[in-house]
Amino acid sequence: MTHVTYIEADGREQTLDIQEGWSLLQAAFAHGISGLIGECGGACSCGTCHCYVQQDRLQELPPPSAGELEMLEFVASERRDNSRLACQIRAASHLEGLVVHLPDTQT
């Protein structure tokens, strides 16, 4: 299990204990995190699970695929250097303690 903290746009934070291999989007759905929509169900084809990954831990993630980069072009909130899609980040032991911030809007 990997602990990941989600911080919603209004400042509410929730730390989840996520099963390895689950995406951050799956975990958010399972625990009622409201700041992620995931209209495509996690297929990397909508951009509505946009999040901001803790800047100093970006290098611990696999680089975004071409498809993820394309979807990030269409996100509703500001795209930043640390923007990723929660459906593309899988919980793993090396991500223990990761913090992700959710934007103020997904649509």
C-alpha positions as CSV (number, residue, x, y, z in Angstrom):
1,M,0.0,0.0,0.0
2,T,1.1,3.5,-0.8
3,H,0.0,6.7,1.0
4,V,-0.9,9.5,-1.3
5,T,-2.3,12.9,-0.2
6,Y,-4.8,14.6,-2.4
7,I,-5.3,18.3,-1.8
8,E,-8.5,19.7,-3.3
9,A,-8.7,23.3,-4.7
10,D,-10.5,24.4,-1.5
11,G,-7.6,23.2,0.6
12,R,-9.3,20.0,1.9
13,E,-6.8,17.2,2.1
14,Q,-7.2,13.5,2.3
15,T,-4.5,10.9,2.6
16,L,-5.4,7.5,1.0
17,D,-3.7,4.1,1.5
18,I,-3.7,2.9,-2.2
19,Q,-3.1,-0.6,-3.4
20,E,0.0,-0.9,-5.5
21,G,-0.9,-0.9,-9.2
22,W,-4.1,1.2,-8.8
23,S,-4.1,4.5,-10.6
24,L,-4.6,7.7,-8.5
25,L,-7.9,8.1,-10.4
26,Q,-9.1,4.7,-9.3
27,A,-8.3,5.4,-5.7
28,A,-10.0,8.8,-5.8
29,F,-13.2,7.2,-7.2
30,A,-13.1,4.5,-4.5
31,H,-12.7,7.0,-1.7
32,G,-15.0,9.8,-2.9
33,I,-12.4,12.4,-3.8
34,S,-14.5,15.0,-5.6
35,G,-11.9,17.0,-7.5
36,L,-11.3,14.4,-10.2
37,I,-13.9,13.5,-12.8
38,G,-12.3,11.0,-15.2
39,E,-15.1,11.1,-17.8
40,C,-13.3,8.5,-19.9
41,G,-13.0,6.1,-17.0
42,G,-9.2,6.2,-16.9
43,A,-8.5,5.5,-20.6
44,C,-6.3,8.7,-21.0
45,S,-8.7,10.2,-23.5
46,C,-10.4,13.1,-21.8
47,G,-8.1,15.1,-19.5
48,T,-10.7,15.4,-16.7
49,C,-8.4,13.8,-14.1
50,H,-5.8,16.6,-14.4
51,C,-3.7,17.0,-11.2
52,Y,-0.5,18.8,-10.1
53,V,2.1,16.4,-8.8
54,Q,4.5,17.5,-6.1
55,Q,7.2,19.2,-8.1
56,D,10.2,17.7,-6.3
57,R,8.9,14.2,-6.9
58,L,8.1,14.4,-10.6
59,Q,11.3,12.6,-11.6
60,E,10.0,9.5,-9.7
61,L,7.2,9.1,-12.2
62,P,7.5,7.5,-15.6
63,P,7.5,10.2,-18.2
64,P,4.1,11.1,-19.7
65,S,3.2,9.2,-22.9
66,A,2.5,11.0,-26.1
67,G,-1.3,10.4,-25.5
68,E,-1.1,11.9,-22.0
69,L,0.8,15.0,-23.3
70,E,-1.9,15.4,-26.0
71,M,-4.7,15.2,-23.4
72,L,-2.9,17.8,-21.2
73,E,-3.2,20.3,-24.1
74,F,-6.9,20.4,-23.5
75,V,-7.2,20.6,-19.7
76,A,-9.7,23.2,-18.3
77,S,-7.4,24.6,-15.6
78,E,-3.9,26.0,-16.1
79,R,-1.4,23.5,-17.4
80,R,1.8,23.6,-15.4
81,D,5.2,21.9,-15.6
82,N,4.0,19.4,-12.9
83,S,0.6,18.7,-14.6
84,R,-0.2,15.0,-15.0
85,L,-3.3,12.9,-15.5
86,A,-4.2,10.9,-12.4
87,C,-5.3,7.9,-14.5
88,Q,-1.7,7.6,-15.7
89,I,0.0,7.5,-12.3
90,R,0.1,4.1,-10.6
91,A,0.6,3.6,-6.9
92,A,4.0,2.0,-6.1
93,S,6.1,1.8,-3.0
94,H,8.6,4.4,-4.3
95,L,5.8,7.0,-4.4
96,E,5.1,6.7,-0.6
97,G,4.0,10.1,0.7
98,L,3.3,11.6,-2.7
99,V,1.2,14.8,-2.7
100,V,-1.1,15.8,-5.6
101,H,-3.0,19.0,-5.8
102,L,-6.3,19.1,-7.7
103,P,-7.2,22.1,-9.9
104,D,-10.2,24.3,-9.3
105,T,-12.0,22.9,-12.3
106,Q,-11.9,19.9,-14.6
107,T,-14.5,21.0,-17.2
